[in-house]
């Protein structure tokens, strides 16, 4: 029986249905249209792919929009009598293997979205679907029928029109024509085809070319598969659009009997007839063949399901899904497939990735999609990876077990220059999702702020010994950027003498063009950051004081209370700072201590009059305090002695040393003894 005879036979058989039965079938077709809305291109392409699969060849697809008719032509196996029976029914298909995408005969019904009069043109003639044609025949027997209540695909109409000789010469065996509804303009068709990306075609197989043509646009996908290298390359005839590397198990996976027995009807027959279960993992690559992660990667059943896998690559298998392809059905089959996929990724695929020196951290990382029912996939991978060397170190290009390393954020790099902590290698990972994955799924040792704080002091000591200034610059920059890192009390502040101190001591940053030189006794209490360190002092979290003369003088004045610091060192340090600002002058007058001749103890000129050693003052105050100028050390060789003496004199005047009889004004009542040689009381 040929296509003509089969079409006529099916039409006559459909005419025997009751009015109630026809309405029911019509409603079923409308439901399928809604369930498959937006997928007509996918469904037609998959039908072509199945034809090519049946013919065991790589075929071409020619899609053309012309004169408001969308046509999809293909090479491959010709349209058969069984195909007609499948299209004109619901839930029937001649496809008896999982190697074929459609097996319920419902995908073709998706064309109802774009056309009310689809037709199939073959070498033997054409099959038309048209309610008006159906109504013309049926109204002769039943005048109560309403056209829009008739099923479209239940009544095939044969026409003698066949493929042209030109089409046959191109190898075309079937062409589907869809006269478009008024609501479907060229822009809509182009937009719908634009939803089909190269990555959505690579897992179909048996397609080597897709050629899409409209009056204003042409898109070509050439799909080349290199089995030896496991590579798929897609180009448009001018340039490469996408590269993919695919991974499949070396050994075939067969469904156990208990899984097969959980299936029913056609599904059980289809899965039982298949030799093995397909597993394909596909990674997208860039022009350098490096992995390109896809944050929205889907599960695939030949083409994408509306189910995010949580992984960064495409996963294909023979899943059982709902008609809308939005979720996996709850079945032992899906659980078995997901577990097998997870185990394969964590075993054989991992070996291949390591052989190619791929960054397995980026590739294997996933985020659980809690609503997708993929627990078996995630758990299968995690359990398989445990105990294996799968963590990649970009620096050494080696792989480690989770128990062998410490992982750290990429921004931690440089804190420990030998990349070790607590006796283990540190693996720096710049991707936050990867770090989160390793911590959540494997409870891996993660270098946190507490760890850094506990180990940074010892590391700083080691780096100061090797005079590694870059380490300290990086450390201070890191502290500024990470407010949760508490290094208070840690000896990590580097001085100009390559000594380490903590923020509990006085540390100054910056300074004058000429560095400040302090006596050794003072350097134990007053420190300067190494002048090679650069800080944004107004923003830094490093506990240092921005250098200014007044701040330093105030700190030096406090040292008069430290018995271990010679007063002469303090005085000379202040003197050589050459203070000239009003605040410093006031602080010095109030807190300075000065040496006086003939006395062991130093005297505060703020509380006791101290004089320059001049004859007239000696005569007035024979027992007075006269400053000892010999303690000043001149650190400017080459200067004239008289100039140095003038500098000392000016400094002592600033300190409050008198060159005339002293007088003090007090708001309080003062009691003076007539025996005090430093005081003369004048009654007014």
Buried (B, 14 or more C-beta within 10 A) or exposed (E): EEBBEBBBBBBEEBBEBEBEEBBEBBEBBBEBBEBBEEBBBBBBBBBBBBBBBBBEBBBBBBBBBEEBBBBBBBBBBBBBBBBBBBBBBBEBBBBBBBBBBBBBBBBBBBBBBBBBBBBBBBBBBBBBBBBEBBBEEBEEEEEEBEEEBBBBBBBBBBBEEBBEEEBEEEEBBBBBBBBBBEEBEBEEBBEBBEEBEBBBBBBBBBBBBBBBBBEEBEBBBBBEBEEEEBBBBBBEEEEEBBBBBBBBBEEEBEBEEEBBEBBEEBBEEBBBEBEEBBBBBBBBBEEEEEBBBBEEBBBBBBBBBEBBBBBBBBBBBBBBBEEEBEBBEEBBBBBBBBBBBBBBBBBBBBEBBBEEEBBBBBBBBBBBBEEBBBBBBBBBBBEBBBEBBBBBBBEEEBBBBBEBBBBBBEEBBBBBBEBEBEEBBBBBBEBEBBBEBBEEBBEBBBBBBEBBBEBBBEBBEEBBEEEBBEBBBBBBBBBBEBEEBBBEEBBBBBBBEEBBBBBEBBBBBBBEEEEBEBBEBBBBBBBBBBEEBEBEBEEBBBBBBEBBBBBBBBBBBBBBEBEEBBBBBBBBBBBBBEBEEEBBBEBBBEBBBBBBEEEEEBBBBBEBBBBBBEEEBEEBBEEBBBBBBEBBEBEEEEEEEEEBEEBBBEBBEBBBBBEEBBEEEEEEEEEEEEEEEBBEEEEE
